[in-house]
Amino acid sequence: MKKIKISIAGALGRMGQILIKKTKINKYVTLQSLTDIKVGKKINTIKIQKNSVNAFKNSDVIIDFSNPKSSIEVLKIANKLKKKVIIGTTGFNLAQEKIIKNISKNIAIFKSGNMSLGINLLEHITKILSKKIPQDYQINITDNHHTKKIDYPSGTALMLANAVAKGKNKKLNLLKGNIFLNKKGKIKKNKINFFVARKGKTIGEHTIEINNGSEKIELKHVAFSRELFADGAINAAVWINNKKSGLFNMQDMLSLN
C-alpha cells in the first residue's frame, strides 16, 4: 500500500507535536509538511511554513489541530487543491460551521470534537439512552479540561449534548440550559446544563449525569493521554483518503450512524 502523505497544521501545538511523533511510527502514513504561525524551525528535517498552496500541494490529507481562524484558512486552500482535511479544532462559530459544510460539497472533510474511540462510543450510547429517558429525569454534563483550554463547553461536551438532543428528536439550541465555569449554580430544569472546569493539567473528563432525585445514572469518560486523539486523527486520515467529498465524523468511520 502506498503511504498517505500527511500535512499537519498547528504543528507546534500540543497535538501537532504528538501527531508528528505518531506519523513516524505509523505504517500507513508519511509526513509531508508542517505549518504554524511561527515559521522557519525544522522538525525531522521538515521546515515549518505558513498555511499556503505551496505547503499543502504535495499532500494527500491535511490534519488540522490549530484554531478556528486557521482551520478556515486551511480549508479554503484545501478546497483549491482538492485535498482531504481532518479537523480536530473546536470552538467554531455558526458562520464558520456553514463555511465548513459548504466546502465539504467539494472535498472530503472529517470533523470531530473528539477523536477518541471511547468518547464516540459514549456519544452513541447517550443517543440511544436519551430516547428512553422520561421527561422527569434531569440531564447535566460535566466538562473538565486543563487551564489552557479556551472554548467552553468543549467540542466533546457539545457532542454529548447533541447526542441527547438527537435521542429526544429536538434541536440542541432548544435544550441548552445554564453554563457554569469553575463554579456551581442553579440549573434550568428540563434543559441540559453544563458544569465546566478549566483547572490544572486535566486532559479531558466528561460525565453525563441523569437524575430524577430517586436515582442517578452516570456515563463517564476519562482521557489519560492525548495520544489517543492523535491515533484517532491518523486513523481518520487513512479512512477518508478514498472519499471524494462530504462531511464525515467518527460515527461514520465506526459505522455507528
C-alpha positions, 0 to 999 in steps of 0.5 A: 500500500502506498503511504498517505502523505500527511500535512499537519497544521498547528504543528507546534501545538500540543497535538501537532507535536504528538501527531508528528511523533505518531506519523513516524511510527505509523505504517500507513502514513508519511509526513509531508509538511508542517505549518504554524504561525511561527515559521522557519524551525525544522522538525525531522528535517521538515521546515515549518511554513505558513498555511499556503498552496505551496505547503499543502500541494504535495499532500494527500490529507491535511490534519488540522489541530490549530484554531478556528481562524486557521482551520478556515484558512486551511480549508479554503486552500484545501478546497483549491487543491482538492485535498482531504482535511481532518479537523480536530479544532473546536470552538467554531462559530455558526458562520464558520460551521456553514463555511465548513459544510459548504466546502465539504460539497467539494472535498472530503472533510472529517470533523470531530470534537473528539477523536477518541474511540471511547468518547464516540462510543459514549456519544452513541450510547447517550443517543440511544439512552436519551430516547428512553429517558422520561421527561422527569429525569434531569440531564447535566454534563460535566466538562473538565479540561486543563487551564489552557483550554479556551472554548467552553463547553468543549467540542466533546461536551457539545457532542454529548449534548447533541447526542441527547438532543438527537435521542429526544428528536429536538434541536440542541439550541432548544435544550441548552440550559445554564453554563457554569465555569469553575463554579456551581449554580442553579440549573434550568430544569428540563434543559441540559446544563453544563458544569465546566472546569478549566483547572490544572493539567486535566486532559479531558473528563466528561460525565453525563449525569441523569437524575430524577432525585430517586436515582442517578445514572452516570456515563463517564469518560476519562482521557489519560493521554492525548495520544489517543486523539492523535491515533484517532486523527491518523486513523481518520486520515487513512479512512477518508483518503478514498472519499471524494467529498462530504462531511464525515465524523467518527460515527461514520468511520465506526459505522455507528450512524 
